[in-house]
Amino acid sequence: MIIDMKEREVKLLLVDDHAIVRLGMKSLIDQTPGLTVCGEAESLMEAYRQVQKLKPDIVLLDINMPDGDGSVACREIKKIKSKVKVIILTAFADDSIMIETTRAGADGYLLKNIDSKTIIKAIQDVALGNSILESTIVSRALDVAKHSSNTSEDLILQERKILDYISQGKTNKEIGEALYIAEKTVRNNVSKIMKKINVTNRTEAAIYWSRQKFLK
């Protein structure tokens, strides 16, 4: 379901070396209420300048750019503007690249061949603070995602519940409401959980928990 985002306009920067791809994405985004394309870049160097100048909320980043790869670019973009969200777009599902980009801080990883409604819903979910992964990529990653030796047995019941909600794409506020605890408490618990299972972001946490449940 497409979300009606009326509170504020979400600005997106399109980074892809193919003009036709940028044109198609721009047309799709600009006709969606609450979303607007604030700029475009056909190289990573141009993307870095645009992030600094335009301060977008979300960057849609092609994984394969002529002057660099997505994982390096994601780290650089986050250094320039730490609060910016990055969604990786790729034509192929590659396990190792997916893991590397999530470790670099990517907030989402989508295949370019998915339908337009799914792309828009993913953008809206990320704008609301959720991490997203295209489902086929999650299933491919379950057996290759590498984490520390900590197992799910090290997690207390509340931490397991929080991981369940993270895997469902819930925000800290939504998790707090579901568990009847303060949003600040959820945020602190999420940080502790990430340290315990040795991951760096919510997407990796979701992959880890999905893998644990799959193995069981």
Long-range contacts (C-beta under 8 A, 24 or more apart in sequence): 1-121, 2-32, 2-117, 2-120, 2-121, 2-124, 3-34, 3-121, 3-124, 3-125, 3-128, 4-33, 4-34, 5-33, 5-34, 5-35, 5-124, 5-127, 6-33, 6-34, 7-34, 8-34, 9-34, 9-35, 9-36, 10-34, 10-35, 10-36, 10-57, 10-58, 10-123, 10-124, 10-127, 11-36, 11-37, 11-38, 11-54, 11-55, 11-56, 11-57, 11-58, 12-36, 12-37, 12-38, 12-56, 12-57, 12-58, 12-59, 12-60, 12-123, 13-37, 13-38, 13-39, 13-40, 13-41, 13-47, 13-50, 13-51, 13-54, 13-56, 13-58, 13-59, 13-60, 14-39, 14-40, 14-41, 14-60, 15-40, 15-41, 15-42, 15-44, 15-47, 15-59, 15-60, 15-61, 15-62, 15-65, 15-73, 16-42, 16-60, 16-62, 16-65, 16-89, 17-42, 17-43, 17-62, 17-65, 17-66, 18-62, 21-62, 21-112, 25-60, 25-119, 28-116, 28-119, 28-120, 29-120, 29-123, 32-120, 34-124, 35-120, 35-123, 35-124, 35-127, 43-67, 44-68, 44-73, 44-76, 47-73, 47-77, 48-76, 48-77, 48-80, 51-77, 51-80, 51-81, 51-84, 52-80, 52-81, 55-81, 55-84, 56-81, 56-84, 57-84, 57-85, 57-127, 58-84, 58-85, 58-86, 58-87, 58-123, 58-126, 58-127, 59-84, 59-85, 59-86, 59-87, 60-87, 60-89, 60-123, 61-86, 61-87, 61-88, 61-89, 62-89, 62-90, 63-88, 63-89, 63-90, 63-97, 63-101, 64-90, 69-97, 70-97, 70-101, 70-104, 70-106, 71-97, 71-100, 71-101, 71-103, 71-104, 71-106, 72-104, 74-101, 74-104, 74-105, 74-106, 75-104, 75-105, 78-104, 78-105, 85-126, 85-127, 87-122, 87-123, 87-126, 87-132, 93-134, 93-136, 93-137, 93-140, 95-140, 95-141, 95-144, 96-144, 98-133, 98-137, 98-140, 98-141, 99-141, 99-144, 99-145, 99-146, 102-201, 102-203, 102-204, 102-207, 103-200, 103-204, 105-200, 105-201, 106-201, 106-203, 107-131, 107-132, 107-201, 107-203, 108-132, 108-133, 108-203, 109-133, 109-134, 109-137, 109-203, 110-134, 111-136, 111-137, 125-169, 128-171, 129-171, 129-172, 130-169, 130-170, 130-171, 130-202, 131-166, 131-169, 131-201, 131-202, 131-203, 131-206, 132-169, 132-203, 133-203, 133-206, 133-207, 138-206, 138-207, 138-210, 141-207, 141-211, 142-207, 142-210, 142-211, 142-214, 143-211, 145-204, 145-207, 145-208, 145-211, 147-197, 147-198, 147-199, 147-204, 147-208, 147-211, 148-197, 148-198, 150-196, 150-197, 150-198, 151-212, 152-209, 152-212, 152-216, 154-196, 155-193, 155-196, 155-197, 158-189, 159-189, 159-192, 159-193, 159-196, 162-186, 162-189, 162-190, 162-193, 163-193, 163-205, 163-206, 163-208, 163-209, 164-209, 166-190, 166-202, 166-205, 166-206, 166-209, 167-205, 167-206, 167-209, 167-210, 169-206
